[in-house]
Every structure is written in C-alpha cells, then in structure tokens.
Amino acid sequence: MANCNQYETGRDLLSPNRNFAPITAEIDEQGSLQVGGCNLSRIAESYGTPLYVLDEVTIRTACKTYREALKKYYPGDSLALYASKANSSLAISCLVASEGLGLDAVSEGELLTALKGGVLGKNIVLHGNNKSDHELLLAYQYGITIVIDNQHDIERLAEIVLPGSNPANLMLRFTPGIECHTHEYIRTGHLDSKFGFDPDQLESVLIELKGASWAKLRGLHAHIGSQIFELEPHKDLTEVMVDVLDLARRLGHPIKDLNVGGGLGIKYVETDDPPTIEEWIKVISNGVEKACKSRGLDLPRLMCEPGRSLVANAGLTLYRLGARKEIPGLRTYISVDGGMSDNPRPITYKSCYKACLVERPFAPAQEKITIAGKHCESGDVLLKDLDFPSSRSGEVLAVFGTGAYNASMGSNYNRIPRPATVIVNSGIAELVQKRERPEDLLQYDVIPDRFIALG
Ligand SMILES: *Cc1c(COP(=O)(O)O)cnc(C)c1O
C-alpha cells in the first residue's frame, strides 16, 4: 500500500487545496521524497527536526489561482486577502504581497508582521472582537481598514480619532445567520457567535455611523466558518450580504467593498474532497453579481480572505521517529520529536493527517501504528491507527498539510522550543524562521531578588 497516494490519483496543480502534499512533491532517483526540488531527508539533516517546510511554488500558485479566478469570474474590482492567522511570518507577508494579495490581521503582532513584511496599510484589514486601543490607533495611523465588530470598537474609535483629523476607514462585520456544518447548514436569525453585529442591530448601527464624523464606512464583512466543503453556504452568504449592502447604501454609506471572508476547505486525508479555488470564487462572484443586478446596485469591490486554502498544503512537518511502545493486542505507539506544541490541531479538533517516511514514501504497510508526540499528555497523538511500514528509530517522517494553523497555533508546552521553518524552491532551502533554543525560553523569566537572597 502506498503512503502518498496522491501520486497515483493525479494532482490538481492549479488548486493546491485539493492535494495533501505540496504541488512540487516528487520522488527522486533514490525513491525518496523531495519538495521544491529539495530532498527532505537532507533538509532534516541540515536544519534538524521537527521542521516546518513550506513550498514557495504551492503558495504562489494558490495566490495566483485566487487572483486570476477573481479576474475571470467577477466583472468588478476585486482583492484577495491572506488571513494571516493561518501562518504569520515576515517571509509569508512578503510573499503574498508580491503576489498582489492584501492581508488580514487580528492583533498588533500580526499587523507588525504584515507591515514589516511589506504589505501596504491600504491592503490590510484589522479584525478582532476585542481590539485594544493601541491596536486601533496603530491601524488608524497606517491607513489600515478597521473592521468594526461591536459597539466597543465604535466607542473606542470615537475617542481615538481626534476631531478634525481624517476619518477612519471602516468595514462593518455582521453575523449573517448562515451556519456551516460538514454536510448541512442552517439559517437562523441570530447566531450564537462572539463576532460581529447581530442582523437586528445593523440598521441602528448604520444610522449611528452615518452621523459619526470620525467614521468612513466603506465595506461590509462576514465570515461563516472554516474548512467548508460545500459551496451553497457561500452562495447564500452573497445574497444576505448584498441585502445589507443595499440597506447601507440607502442609508447613505458609500459602500465600496464587500468582504465574504474565507473558509474554503482543504484535503488533509484521502476522503476529503474540497471544491477547487476556482469553483469557490465562481460561486461567490456569480452570487454577488446576480444579487446586485437584481437589485439594480453598482458592483462593489469583491474581497475574500482565504487562510487555510492558501498555505496549508504548501506545508509539511518533518519529525524523527523515536521510542516505540507495543501494547500487545491493543496498540503500537511510535513517538516523534515534536507533537502538540508544533501541531495542536489533533488534540484540539481531533484533526486527521496523512504522513509517510520521506526516504521510502511507497514502502508497503506492514503494521498499524499510532504516531505520538513527546508531550506529557496522553492525548498528544498526531496520527492514530496508521497503516505503516516497519520502521526504525531515526527515520524521518513527513506529516502533510501542516502549513496552516500549526506554527501559528503552536506553543512552548513542556518548554519545548518552536521548530524552524524553511521555504523551498528550485532545489534551494532557505530559513524563514529560526529554531528556538531552550535558553530562549528563559529570556522573560525573572527571579525576584528576595528568592535569591533566601538561597
Ligand atoms: C479565520 C478567518 C479567515 C480565514 O479562514 P480560512 O478557513 O483559513 O480560510 C478569514 N476571515 C476571518 C475573519 C477569519 O476569522
């Protein structure tokens, strides 16, 4: 049995979210796995493990596919924004900016990473359901669009923007009443969500903002969820959003931007079958165009905010196999040198992944094993009940689809340093995030003098 069977079923080279491995993944002459022209076991040797590997071509391809699909299917202006919480670093900010994408950020840290990575303020959108005054001020000063999420944002900005100065560029986020499950969705008037205004509050908020000299409301925003495999919820979303666009314009707001959020799913395991990027863009483009036409509205600029589908499948994590524990008749654990600190998704969401040995990706399965992390939690398991070849301690394992919500959600649990990240392209691997050292983890610790005095 093959462990990387995307090679057997063919790859979708335009829609990276439909392959669990990066689109440049190949088997070299020695039969070992390479990505971006780089042999993964050699990279593991040079940079150590665990190691995040990002494939530049896969990220650029996803960016380009979003960009070109918007051009192809949407007759008005458009801008795709990278939801940087998926994986935030200077190099990725720089890369997505070079592909002509904007970026969305949710904190001062993500804002700084975007700005220092070269994303222009006018192409950045600041989200968040509890923005600090400092975050609001920073965003205002850089001309970043601020997404008004609640009344608190309005109150704080009314104080932060001084009378007589330029108004703040705003978007208004609301809960559209569309809930997505894996295979169904329901509509409700009021959604139990901490984000955005309830639809019932919209009219009064729009009237309030119209009277605020510090505010310039230019856009509307909604985001219905993540890892979504159906297209219908997003089609419905466009209709709900255009209704609100109509209302806001009638109330006198010059709304230019309609931001439908992100959420397109990706392939983590064989049974995952997400739509292509192009199909997704086609549905939201047609939805907005039709809804605007039927209401006689000028087309807004269409914005979307993909996170996972831009970076997840560009990434993989390399680990070295270590200890083995066999519990006869029950389970065999093989532990790796990382775990829930570099990939908290399995313990958080019971997420499933695909993995193979990098030097023999097609070695036939000989046993059922469970890949465990090295943390002090029984739940620290990365892959459960995997059909796996017989293996040795020291072999390098690649876990696919870790480019999103791994590094960005990682921790230092058990005081384990964060892995390095390398980006690969055309046979060259370059460091984009250095590996932490255990001593780095002590840098913010302080021992009160009196503890020392006490010896
Ligand atoms: C998380 C998030 C996204 C990105 O979602 P993906 O599923 O990763 O595409 C976009 N917009 C907002 C507001 C989000 O919170």
The ligand as an SDF file (V2000), in Angstrom:
LIG
                    3D

 15 15  0  0  0  0  0  0  0  0999 V2000
  -10.0870   32.5630   10.1160 C   0  0  0  0  0  0  0  0  0  0  0  0
  -10.6390   33.6230    9.2820 C   0  0  0  0  0  0  0  0  0  0  0  0
  -10.4340   33.6140    7.9090 C   0  0  0  0  0  0  0  0  0  0  0  0
   -9.7080   32.5120    7.1910 C   0  0  0  0  0  0  0  0  0  0  0  0
  -10.3810   31.3200    7.2390 O   0  0  0  0  0  0  0  0  0  0  0  0
   -9.8030   30.0370    6.4480 P   0  0  0  0  0  0  0  0  0  0  0  0
  -10.7910   28.9870    6.7610 O   0  0  0  0  0  0  0  0  0  0  0  0
   -8.4620   29.7550    6.9900 O   0  0  0  0  0  0  0  0  0  0  0  0
   -9.7930   30.4000    5.0110 O   0  0  0  0  0  0  0  0  0  0  0  0
  -10.9040   34.6810    7.1850 C   0  0  0  0  0  0  0  0  0  0  0  0
  -11.5580   35.7060    7.7710 N   0  0  0  0  0  0  0  0  0  0  0  0
  -11.7820   35.7480    9.1060 C   0  0  0  0  0  0  0  0  0  0  0  0
  -12.4780   36.9090    9.6960 C   0  0  0  0  0  0  0  0  0  0  0  0
  -11.3380   34.7100    9.9020 C   0  0  0  0  0  0  0  0  0  0  0  0
  -11.5670   34.7500   11.2210 O   0  0  0  0  0  0  0  0  0  0  0  0
  1  2  1  0
  2  3  1  0
  2 14  2  0
  3  4  1  0
  3 10  2  0
  4  5  1  0
  5  6  1  0
  6  7  2  0
  6  8  1  0
  6  9  1  0
 10 11  1  0
 11 12  2  0
 12 13  1  0
 12 14  1  0
 14 15  1  0
M  END
$$$$
